[in-house]
């Protein structure tokens, strides 16, 4: 990961966020990231065996990362050439979860809100992305999952951290003209 934006201990999260927000202009997506980071990390830590106390976990926050499987750079930055840059990505779902969701050939889609490295007290670390998920717009109607052969999506209020290596590639998500909260994944561009 690259473009270090800040480093803090998890126990100092609130103080770090308050200080960072005072000194920097944050896009709406970055504010959402700070709001949802702790609950998402708590869910992740619940799955992490052997973790007893996460207070002294060190978080390093980055603006971009390279996805080794595709060579794409993904971004989560409030100002990148004077514009917010929060990448839309496809994410490989685990086989255990694949039955729980409608997927596009085993992949789901999400918006990257934050890129972090989590370093545990035992010196092991993991690179994570905080994701706001897209879901199929008409998930209960299998005939309407796609429009023009493109996945037809909506943004959700579901947030999770996922390992960076589960991200497949950068995708282009385009809002459907004259429709609120309907998006296409442009499969024809790449």
ZIMOMO-V27061 format. One line per field, one symbol per residue. phi: phi as a letter, one per 40 degrees, with the letter a starting at -180 (. if undefined). Layout:
BEGIN
phi = ???
END
This chain:
BEGIN
phi = .bgdcibacdcbddcccdcccccbcbcdcccccccbcccccdcccccccgcbbbccccbbbbcaabcccbgccbbaacbbfgbcbbccbbbcccccccccbcbbfgbbbabcbabbbbbcccgcaacbbcbbccbccbccbdcbcbbfgbdbbbcbbbbacbcdccccacbbbbccdgbcfbbbcccccb
END
